[in-house]
Amino acid sequence: MNCTDRFHPAIADFRDPFARDRDRVIHTSSFRRLEYKTQVFINHEGDYFRTRLTHSLEVSQIARAVANALGCHEALAETVALAHDLGHTPFGHVGGDTLDECLKKSGSANGFEHNFQSFRVVTRLEKRYAPFDGLNLTFATLEGILKHSYPYRKPFLGAWYEEVFALDRHPSLEAMIVDCADEIAYISHDIDDGIQYGLITFEDILQNPLASRIDAAVRKEGLKRGTKLHRYRFVGMLISYLVTELIAASRPHLPKEPKVRCKTFDAVEPAPIRFEESLRKEIKALKKILMQKLYRHERIVSKMHAGKECIRKLYTALDEDINLLPSDFKARLEKEKKSRVIADYIAGMSDRYALTRYREIYGLA
């Protein structure tokens, strides 16, 4: 199966097939709604905070740079990056975890998984063509959205997915690049947002050797901690360092034949797109600090708890009275399970729409 093939015929135009995929993703309503979906901080808490949209754009920029340096399909990496979070619920990961709990309590063995939900968005939920659902993206783009970086075997994926997407194999190099770019983006920018709003300090992270090295390089430029310019340069230099190291560590493991990209790879460990082991351990340790100091900060946990309750109560209300669903979702109940239709509706909400709908239903408006 060719990586540029699609499920439905498409007339070729002036664009690269993956650039065409990118354009289709950008023009979806699901992509626009990412502007009002939480990354770490609730969207309306401040204008500076990253959202799912700004995060996706930042991942895309990093992925393009790495793909270009490694001779991969830049447009494919960009497209997977832009689409990789389309399936996220409101209120970040806690929203997805809560929706997963709700589905399983209602008897759905499959629960909720945001990779698969992103796949559902681009293959079913977005409707842009009369003859079929979805965006009719290339197989390489779909595989990158579904699998991200590693083999992706889930109990709810049957033989059809195994046959089409080789679930026991790594996805394309471009998809693996996006996975690493995602990690680079959220580490560096969560540090930026966290320090900007006083939830963490540089002292919290400087015990980490990676952060300490970057800080030392910034201070060599004569910039003092506590200034905006120091923070800006720290984030920029951290991204640049990680991107440079990722390229250097990955290049020796690329296939020998030129431009052999957008193909699956045997599930070897470590994956061909990777950091050196010593740096990977430093990154893991830095993420642990962020988990303890930032993601579990009282102010973050309080807001996420409110989001969790919002999703839980929305699901309960919709499950008890299907007439609360919009007409287009209610029409799907004739052919689909109620729990999945409700999950699709909630997952597609922005933070503020979820809160508004919650207040309306429970008389809090």
Contacts in CASP RR format, 6 or more apart in sequence:
PFRMAT RR
TARGET T0000
AUTHOR 0000-0000-0000
METHOD contacts of the structure
MODEL  1
MNCTDRFHPAIADFRDPFARDRDRVIHTSSFRRLEYKTQVFINHEGDYFR
TRLTHSLEVSQIARAVANALGCHEALAETVALAHDLGHTPFGHVGGDTLD
ECLKKSGSANGFEHNFQSFRVVTRLEKRYAPFDGLNLTFATLEGILKHSY
PYRKPFLGAWYEEVFALDRHPSLEAMIVDCADEIAYISHDIDDGIQYGLI
TFEDILQNPLASRIDAAVRKEGLKRGTKLHRYRFVGMLISYLVTELIAAS
RPHLPKEPKVRCKTFDAVEPAPIRFEESLRKEIKALKKILMQKLYRHERI
VSKMHAGKECIRKLYTALDEDINLLPSDFKARLEKEKKSRVIADYIAGMS
DRYALTRYREIYGLA
1 139 0 8 1.000
1 164 0 8 1.000
2 139 0 8 1.000
3 138 0 8 1.000
3 139 0 8 1.000
3 140 0 8 1.000
3 143 0 8 1.000
3 172 0 8 1.000
3 262 0 8 1.000
3 263 0 8 1.000
4 17 0 8 1.000
4 18 0 8 1.000
4 138 0 8 1.000
4 139 0 8 1.000
4 140 0 8 1.000
4 262 0 8 1.000
5 138 0 8 1.000
5 139 0 8 1.000
6 136 0 8 1.000
6 137 0 8 1.000
6 138 0 8 1.000
6 139 0 8 1.000
7 132 0 8 1.000
7 136 0 8 1.000
8 129 0 8 1.000
8 131 0 8 1.000
8 132 0 8 1.000
8 136 0 8 1.000
10 20 0 8 1.000
10 136 0 8 1.000
13 20 0 8 1.000
15 23 0 8 1.000
16 73 0 8 1.000
16 75 0 8 1.000
17 138 0 8 1.000
18 73 0 8 1.000
18 75 0 8 1.000
18 76 0 8 1.000
18 78 0 8 1.000
18 79 0 8 1.000
18 138 0 8 1.000
18 140 0 8 1.000
18 141 0 8 1.000
18 262 0 8 1.000
19 75 0 8 1.000
19 79 0 8 1.000
21 75 0 8 1.000
21 76 0 8 1.000
21 79 0 8 1.000
21 135 0 8 1.000
21 137 0 8 1.000
21 138 0 8 1.000
21 141 0 8 1.000
22 75 0 8 1.000
22 78 0 8 1.000
22 79 0 8 1.000
22 82 0 8 1.000
24 128 0 8 1.000
24 135 0 8 1.000
24 136 0 8 1.000
24 137 0 8 1.000
25 31 0 8 1.000
25 79 0 8 1.000
25 82 0 8 1.000
25 83 0 8 1.000
25 86 0 8 1.000
25 122 0 8 1.000
25 135 0 8 1.000
25 137 0 8 1.000
26 82 0 8 1.000
28 86 0 8 1.000
28 121 0 8 1.000
28 122 0 8 1.000
28 126 0 8 1.000
28 128 0 8 1.000
28 135 0 8 1.000
29 126 0 8 1.000
30 86 0 8 1.000
30 87 0 8 1.000
30 121 0 8 1.000
30 125 0 8 1.000
30 126 0 8 1.000
30 348 0 8 1.000
31 53 0 8 1.000
31 56 0 8 1.000
31 82 0 8 1.000
31 83 0 8 1.000
31 86 0 8 1.000
32 53 0 8 1.000
33 348 0 8 1.000
33 349 0 8 1.000
33 350 0 8 1.000
34 51 0 8 1.000
34 52 0 8 1.000
34 53 0 8 1.000
34 56 0 8 1.000
34 85 0 8 1.000
34 86 0 8 1.000
34 88 0 8 1.000
35 43 0 8 1.000
35 51 0 8 1.000
35 52 0 8 1.000
35 53 0 8 1.000
35 54 0 8 1.000
35 350 0 8 1.000
36 43 0 8 1.000
36 51 0 8 1.000
36 350 0 8 1.000
36 351 0 8 1.000
36 352 0 8 1.000
36 353 0 8 1.000
37 43 0 8 1.000
37 51 0 8 1.000
37 52 0 8 1.000
37 53 0 8 1.000
37 85 0 8 1.000
37 88 0 8 1.000
37 89 0 8 1.000
37 90 0 8 1.000
37 92 0 8 1.000
37 350 0 8 1.000
37 351 0 8 1.000
38 51 0 8 1.000
38 52 0 8 1.000
38 90 0 8 1.000
38 91 0 8 1.000
38 92 0 8 1.000
38 351 0 8 1.000
39 49 0 8 1.000
39 50 0 8 1.000
39 51 0 8 1.000
39 52 0 8 1.000
39 54 0 8 1.000
39 55 0 8 1.000
39 92 0 8 1.000
39 186 0 8 1.000
39 190 0 8 1.000
40 49 0 8 1.000
40 50 0 8 1.000
40 92 0 8 1.000
40 190 0 8 1.000
40 193 0 8 1.000
40 294 0 8 1.000
40 295 0 8 1.000
40 300 0 8 1.000
41 49 0 8 1.000
41 50 0 8 1.000
41 193 0 8 1.000
41 197 0 8 1.000
41 300 0 8 1.000
41 303 0 8 1.000
42 49 0 8 1.000
42 91 0 8 1.000
42 303 0 8 1.000
42 351 0 8 1.000
43 49 0 8 1.000
43 51 0 8 1.000
43 350 0 8 1.000
43 351 0 8 1.000
43 352 0 8 1.000
44 351 0 8 1.000
44 352 0 8 1.000
45 303 0 8 1.000
48 193 0 8 1.000
48 196 0 8 1.000
48 197 0 8 1.000
49 193 0 8 1.000
49 197 0 8 1.000
50 58 0 8 1.000
50 189 0 8 1.000
50 190 0 8 1.000
50 193 0 8 1.000
52 85 0 8 1.000
52 88 0 8 1.000
52 92 0 8 1.000
55 85 0 8 1.000
55 185 0 8 1.000
55 186 0 8 1.000
55 189 0 8 1.000
56 81 0 8 1.000
56 82 0 8 1.000
56 84 0 8 1.000
56 85 0 8 1.000
57 82 0 8 1.000
58 185 0 8 1.000
58 189 0 8 1.000
59 81 0 8 1.000
59 84 0 8 1.000
59 178 0 8 1.000
59 181 0 8 1.000
59 182 0 8 1.000
59 185 0 8 1.000
60 77 0 8 1.000
60 78 0 8 1.000
60 81 0 8 1.000
60 82 0 8 1.000
60 181 0 8 1.000
62 81 0 8 1.000
62 181 0 8 1.000
62 184 0 8 1.000
62 185 0 8 1.000
62 239 0 8 1.000
62 243 0 8 1.000
63 77 0 8 1.000
63 78 0 8 1.000
63 80 0 8 1.000
63 81 0 8 1.000
63 174 0 8 1.000
63 177 0 8 1.000
63 178 0 8 1.000
63 181 0 8 1.000
64 74 0 8 1.000
64 77 0 8 1.000
64 78 0 8 1.000
64 81 0 8 1.000
65 243 0 8 1.000
66 72 0 8 1.000
66 77 0 8 1.000
66 177 0 8 1.000
66 180 0 8 1.000
66 181 0 8 1.000
66 243 0 8 1.000
66 246 0 8 1.000
66 247 0 8 1.000
66 250 0 8 1.000
67 73 0 8 1.000
67 74 0 8 1.000
67 76 0 8 1.000
67 77 0 8 1.000
67 78 0 8 1.000
67 173 0 8 1.000
67 174 0 8 1.000
67 177 0 8 1.000
68 74 0 8 1.000
69 247 0 8 1.000
70 173 0 8 1.000
70 177 0 8 1.000
70 247 0 8 1.000
70 250 0 8 1.000
70 251 0 8 1.000
70 254 0 8 1.000
71 259 0 8 1.000
71 261 0 8 1.000
72 172 0 8 1.000
72 173 0 8 1.000
72 174 0 8 1.000
72 177 0 8 1.000
72 261 0 8 1.000
73 140 0 8 1.000
73 174 0 8 1.000
73 261 0 8 1.000
73 262 0 8 1.000
76 140 0 8 1.000
76 141 0 8 1.000
76 172 0 8 1.000
76 174 0 8 1.000
76 261 0 8 1.000
76 262 0 8 1.000
77 174 0 8 1.000
77 175 0 8 1.000
77 177 0 8 1.000
77 178 0 8 1.000
77 181 0 8 1.000
79 137 0 8 1.000
79 141 0 8 1.000
80 141 0 8 1.000
80 144 0 8 1.000
80 145 0 8 1.000
80 174 0 8 1.000
80 175 0 8 1.000
80 178 0 8 1.000
81 178 0 8 1.000
81 181 0 8 1.000
81 182 0 8 1.000
83 118 0 8 1.000
83 121 0 8 1.000
83 122 0 8 1.000
83 141 0 8 1.000
83 145 0 8 1.000
84 118 0 8 1.000
84 144 0 8 1.000
84 145 0 8 1.000
84 148 0 8 1.000
84 178 0 8 1.000
84 182 0 8 1.000
85 114 0 8 1.000
85 118 0 8 1.000
86 117 0 8 1.000
86 118 0 8 1.000
86 121 0 8 1.000
86 122 0 8 1.000
86 145 0 8 1.000
87 114 0 8 1.000
87 117 0 8 1.000
87 118 0 8 1.000
87 120 0 8 1.000
87 121 0 8 1.000
87 347 0 8 1.000
87 348 0 8 1.000
88 96 0 8 1.000
88 114 0 8 1.000
88 117 0 8 1.000
88 118 0 8 1.000
88 347 0 8 1.000
89 95 0 8 1.000
89 96 0 8 1.000
89 98 0 8 1.000
89 99 0 8 1.000
89 112 0 8 1.000
89 114 0 8 1.000
89 311 0 8 1.000
89 346 0 8 1.000
89 347 0 8 1.000
89 348 0 8 1.000
89 349 0 8 1.000
90 307 0 8 1.000
90 310 0 8 1.000
90 311 0 8 1.000
90 346 0 8 1.000
90 348 0 8 1.000
90 349 0 8 1.000
90 350 0 8 1.000
90 351 0 8 1.000
90 353 0 8 1.000
90 354 0 8 1.000
91 98 0 8 1.000
91 304 0 8 1.000
91 307 0 8 1.000
91 308 0 8 1.000
91 310 0 8 1.000
91 311 0 8 1.000
91 351 0 8 1.000
91 354 0 8 1.000
92 304 0 8 1.000
94 304 0 8 1.000
94 307 0 8 1.000
94 308 0 8 1.000
95 307 0 8 1.000
95 308 0 8 1.000
95 311 0 8 1.000
96 112 0 8 1.000
96 114 0 8 1.000
96 311 0 8 1.000
96 347 0 8 1.000
97 308 0 8 1.000
98 307 0 8 1.000
98 308 0 8 1.000
98 311 0 8 1.000
98 312 0 8 1.000
99 111 0 8 1.000
99 112 0 8 1.000
99 311 0 8 1.000
99 315 0 8 1.000
99 343 0 8 1.000
99 346 0 8 1.000
99 347 0 8 1.000
100 111 0 8 1.000
100 112 0 8 1.000
100 113 0 8 1.000
101 312 0 8 1.000
102 311 0 8 1.000
102 312 0 8 1.000
102 315 0 8 1.000
102 316 0 8 1.000
102 319 0 8 1.000
102 343 0 8 1.000
103 110 0 8 1.000
103 111 0 8 1.000
103 112 0 8 1.000
103 339 0 8 1.000
103 340 0 8 1.000
103 343 0 8 1.000
104 111 0 8 1.000
106 319 0 8 1.000
106 339 0 8 1.000
107 339 0 8 1.000
108 337 0 8 1.000
108 339 0 8 1.000
108 340 0 8 1.000
109 155 0 8 1.000
109 156 0 8 1.000
110 154 0 8 1.000
110 155 0 8 1.000
110 156 0 8 1.000
111 156 0 8 1.000
111 343 0 8 1.000
112 343 0 8 1.000
112 347 0 8 1.000
113 154 0 8 1.000
115 145 0 8 1.000
115 146 0 8 1.000
115 147 0 8 1.000
115 148 0 8 1.000
115 152 0 8 1.000
116 146 0 8 1.000
116 154 0 8 1.000
116 156 0 8 1.000
116 157 0 8 1.000
117 343 0 8 1.000
117 344 0 8 1.000
117 347 0 8 1.000
118 145 0 8 1.000
118 146 0 8 1.000
119 142 0 8 1.000
119 145 0 8 1.000
119 146 0 8 1.000
120 344 0 8 1.000
122 134 0 8 1.000
122 135 0 8 1.000
122 137 0 8 1.000
122 141 0 8 1.000
122 142 0 8 1.000
122 145 0 8 1.000
123 133 0 8 1.000
123 134 0 8 1.000
123 135 0 8 1.000
123 137 0 8 1.000
123 142 0 8 1.000
124 133 0 8 1.000
124 134 0 8 1.000
125 133 0 8 1.000
125 134 0 8 1.000
125 344 0 8 1.000
126 133 0 8 1.000
126 134 0 8 1.000
126 135 0 8 1.000
127 133 0 8 1.000
127 134 0 8 1.000
128 134 0 8 1.000
128 135 0 8 1.000
129 136 0 8 1.000
137 145 0 8 1.000
139 164 0 8 1.000
139 165 0 8 1.000
140 172 0 8 1.000
140 174 0 8 1.000
140 262 0 8 1.000
142 165 0 8 1.000
143 165 0 8 1.000
143 166 0 8 1.000
143 171 0 8 1.000
143 172 0 8 1.000
143 175 0 8 1.000
143 264 0 8 1.000
144 171 0 8 1.000
144 172 0 8 1.000
144 174 0 8 1.000
144 175 0 8 1.000
144 178 0 8 1.000
146 152 0 8 1.000
146 161 0 8 1.000
146 165 0 8 1.000
146 171 0 8 1.000
147 165 0 8 1.000
147 167 0 8 1.000
147 170 0 8 1.000
147 171 0 8 1.000
147 175 0 8 1.000
148 171 0 8 1.000
148 175 0 8 1.000
148 178 0 8 1.000
148 179 0 8 1.000
148 182 0 8 1.000
149 170 0 8 1.000
149 171 0 8 1.000
149 175 0 8 1.000
149 176 0 8 1.000
149 178 0 8 1.000
149 179 0 8 1.000
149 180 0 8 1.000
149 271 0 8 1.000
149 273 0 8 1.000
150 170 0 8 1.000
150 267 0 8 1.000
150 271 0 8 1.000
151 167 0 8 1.000
151 168 0 8 1.000
151 169 0 8 1.000
151 170 0 8 1.000
151 267 0 8 1.000
152 165 0 8 1.000
152 167 0 8 1.000
153 167 0 8 1.000
153 168 0 8 1.000
157 167 0 8 1.000
161 167 0 8 1.000
162 168 0 8 1.000
166 264 0 8 1.000
168 267 0 8 1.000
169 264 0 8 1.000
169 265 0 8 1.000
169 266 0 8 1.000
169 267 0 8 1.000
170 176 0 8 1.000
170 264 0 8 1.000
170 265 0 8 1.000
170 266 0 8 1.000
170 267 0 8 1.000
170 268 0 8 1.000
170 271 0 8 1.000
170 272 0 8 1.000
171 264 0 8 1.000
171 265 0 8 1.000
172 261 0 8 1.000
172 262 0 8 1.000
172 263 0 8 1.000
172 264 0 8 1.000
172 265 0 8 1.000
173 254 0 8 1.000
173 261 0 8 1.000
173 262 0 8 1.000
173 265 0 8 1.000
173 272 0 8 1.000
173 273 0 8 1.000
174 261 0 8 1.000
174 262 0 8 1.000
176 271 0 8 1.000
176 272 0 8 1.000
176 273 0 8 1.000
177 273 0 8 1.000
179 273 0 8 1.000
180 246 0 8 1.000
180 273 0 8 1.000
180 274 0 8 1.000
180 275 0 8 1.000
183 283 0 8 1.000
184 239 0 8 1.000
184 242 0 8 1.000
184 243 0 8 1.000
184 246 0 8 1.000
185 239 0 8 1.000
187 238 0 8 1.000
187 242 0 8 1.000
187 283 0 8 1.000
187 286 0 8 1.000
187 287 0 8 1.000
187 290 0 8 1.000
188 235 0 8 1.000
188 236 0 8 1.000
188 238 0 8 1.000
188 239 0 8 1.000
188 242 0 8 1.000
189 235 0 8 1.000
190 290 0 8 1.000
190 294 0 8 1.000
191 200 0 8 1.000
191 205 0 8 1.000
191 234 0 8 1.000
191 235 0 8 1.000
191 238 0 8 1.000
191 290 0 8 1.000
192 231 0 8 1.000
192 235 0 8 1.000
194 200 0 8 1.000
194 294 0 8 1.000
195 201 0 8 1.000
195 202 0 8 1.000
195 231 0 8 1.000
196 231 0 8 1.000
199 293 0 8 1.000
199 294 0 8 1.000
199 297 0 8 1.000
199 299 0 8 1.000
199 300 0 8 1.000
200 290 0 8 1.000
200 293 0 8 1.000
200 294 0 8 1.000
200 297 0 8 1.000
202 211 0 8 1.000
202 215 0 8 1.000
202 225 0 8 1.000
202 226 0 8 1.000
202 234 0 8 1.000
204 289 0 8 1.000
204 293 0 8 1.000
205 211 0 8 1.000
205 286 0 8 1.000
205 289 0 8 1.000
205 290 0 8 1.000
205 293 0 8 1.000
206 212 0 8 1.000
206 215 0 8 1.000
207 289 0 8 1.000
208 282 0 8 1.000
208 285 0 8 1.000
208 286 0 8 1.000
208 289 0 8 1.000
209 282 0 8 1.000
209 285 0 8 1.000
210 238 0 8 1.000
210 279 0 8 1.000
210 282 0 8 1.000
210 283 0 8 1.000
210 285 0 8 1.000
210 286 0 8 1.000
211 238 0 8 1.000
211 286 0 8 1.000
213 241 0 8 1.000
214 234 0 8 1.000
214 237 0 8 1.000
214 238 0 8 1.000
214 241 0 8 1.000
215 225 0 8 1.000
215 234 0 8 1.000
217 237 0 8 1.000
218 230 0 8 1.000
218 233 0 8 1.000
218 234 0 8 1.000
218 237 0 8 1.000
219 225 0 8 1.000
219 230 0 8 1.000
221 233 0 8 1.000
223 229 0 8 1.000
223 230 0 8 1.000
223 233 0 8 1.000
224 230 0 8 1.000
242 275 0 8 1.000
242 279 0 8 1.000
242 283 0 8 1.000
245 275 0 8 1.000
245 276 0 8 1.000
245 279 0 8 1.000
246 273 0 8 1.000
246 274 0 8 1.000
246 275 0 8 1.000
249 274 0 8 1.000
249 275 0 8 1.000
249 276 0 8 1.000
249 279 0 8 1.000
250 272 0 8 1.000
250 273 0 8 1.000
250 274 0 8 1.000
253 272 0 8 1.000
253 273 0 8 1.000
253 274 0 8 1.000
254 272 0 8 1.000
265 271 0 8 1.000
265 272 0 8 1.000
270 277 0 8 1.000
274 280 0 8 1.000
275 283 0 8 1.000
294 300 0 8 1.000
307 354 0 8 1.000
307 355 0 8 1.000
310 354 0 8 1.000
310 355 0 8 1.000
310 358 0 8 1.000
311 346 0 8 1.000
311 354 0 8 1.000
313 358 0 8 1.000
313 361 0 8 1.000
313 362 0 8 1.000
314 346 0 8 1.000
314 354 0 8 1.000
314 357 0 8 1.000
314 358 0 8 1.000
314 361 0 8 1.000
315 342 0 8 1.000
315 343 0 8 1.000
315 346 0 8 1.000
317 324 0 8 1.000
317 361 0 8 1.000
317 362 0 8 1.000
318 324 0 8 1.000
318 325 0 8 1.000
318 342 0 8 1.000
318 345 0 8 1.000
318 346 0 8 1.000
319 338 0 8 1.000
319 339 0 8 1.000
319 342 0 8 1.000
322 330 0 8 1.000
322 333 0 8 1.000
322 338 0 8 1.000
323 330 0 8 1.000
324 361 0 8 1.000
325 333 0 8 1.000
325 341 0 8 1.000
325 342 0 8 1.000
325 345 0 8 1.000
326 345 0 8 1.000
329 341 0 8 1.000
329 342 0 8 1.000
329 344 0 8 1.000
329 345 0 8 1.000
330 341 0 8 1.000
332 341 0 8 1.000
333 341 0 8 1.000
346 354 0 8 1.000
349 357 0 8 1.000
356 365 0 8 1.000
358 364 0 8 1.000
359 365 0 8 1.000
END
